């Protein structure tokens, strides 16, 4: 599915950026079967002081030992809302964090995302300032560009390809 392809691209880009990578336990076996990859962090919160049960289902997390570098929710058929809710929980239990939160979705879904971000619950925590939109197209572009290279990729580059939502 698109979701798993996108998830794997973000995993391999994370590794190329020198990060450790977490994805939800339920997805790990699917990625392992499909892509013969299993270098996941064993625990989402290893070394990070946040309660994991609210956030360990975020689709992809790039992390270092004691911090999160970036978090990604891939929009899929279910709803953008559940991904935003996990981001919301994360930004409340780790309020001082400055890493980017990316919603990854096809261009065709961008308006749906804007609608959700305008909900009062997200407005209150200034979500529009914390969450960025990263298109499938942008991820594919970066993935293609770094297909044969392991250097020069970092979170700033991805951030530069993302857009403010509002």
Residue pairs with C-beta under 8 A, 6 or more apart in sequence:
1 76
2 76
2 106
2 136
3 59
3 74
3 76
4 27
4 30
4 31
4 34
6 74
6 104
6 136
6 139
7 23
7 27
7 31
7 59
7 60
7 74
8 31
8 34
8 35
8 37
9 139
9 140
9 143
10 59
10 60
10 72
10 74
10 104
10 139
11 21
11 23
11 31
11 37
11 60
12 37
12 143
13 139
13 142
13 143
13 146
13 153
13 158
14 20
14 21
14 60
14 62
14 70
15 21
15 39
16 146
16 149
16 150
16 153
17 62
17 69
17 153
17 154
17 155
18 154
19 62
19 63
19 64
19 69
19 70
19 155
20 41
20 62
20 63
20 64
20 65
21 39
21 40
21 41
21 60
21 61
21 62
21 63
22 40
22 41
22 44
22 56
22 58
22 60
22 61
22 63
23 31
23 40
23 59
23 60
23 61
24 56
24 57
24 58
24 59
25 56
26 57
27 59
28 38
28 40
31 37
31 38
32 38
41 63
43 52
44 52
44 55
44 56
44 61
45 51
45 52
45 56
46 65
47 65
47 66
48 63
48 66
48 67
48 68
48 94
49 94
50 90
50 93
50 94
51 93
54 86
54 89
54 90
54 93
55 71
55 86
55 89
55 90
55 93
57 86
58 71
58 72
58 73
58 83
58 86
58 87
58 90
59 72
59 73
59 74
59 83
59 104
60 71
60 72
60 74
61 68
61 70
61 71
61 72
62 68
62 69
62 70
62 71
62 155
63 69
67 97
67 99
68 94
68 97
68 99
69 99
69 155
70 99
70 100
70 101
70 102
70 155
70 158
71 87
71 90
71 99
71 100
71 101
71 102
72 101
72 102
72 103
72 104
72 134
73 80
73 83
73 84
73 86
73 87
73 101
73 102
73 103
73 104
74 83
74 104
74 105
75 83
75 103
75 104
75 105
75 106
75 109
75 112
75 113
80 103
80 105
80 109
80 112
80 113
80 116
81 116
83 103
84 103
84 116
84 117
84 122
84 127
84 131
87 101
87 103
87 127
87 130
87 131
88 121
88 122
88 125
88 127
90 97
90 101
91 97
91 101
91 125
91 127
91 130
92 125
99 155
100 130
100 132
100 155
100 158
100 159
100 162
101 130
101 131
101 132
102 131
102 132
102 133
102 134
102 158
102 162
103 113
103 131
103 132
103 133
103 134
103 165
104 134
104 135
104 136
104 139
105 112
105 113
105 133
105 134
105 135
105 136
106 135
106 136
106 137
107 135
107 136
107 137
110 133
110 135
113 133
113 165
114 165
114 166
116 122
117 127
117 128
117 131
117 165
117 166
118 166
122 128
128 164
128 165
128 166
131 165
132 159
132 162
132 163
132 164
132 165
133 162
133 163
133 164
133 165
134 158
134 161
134 162
134 163
135 163
138 161
138 162
141 161
142 153
142 157
142 158
142 161
146 152
146 153
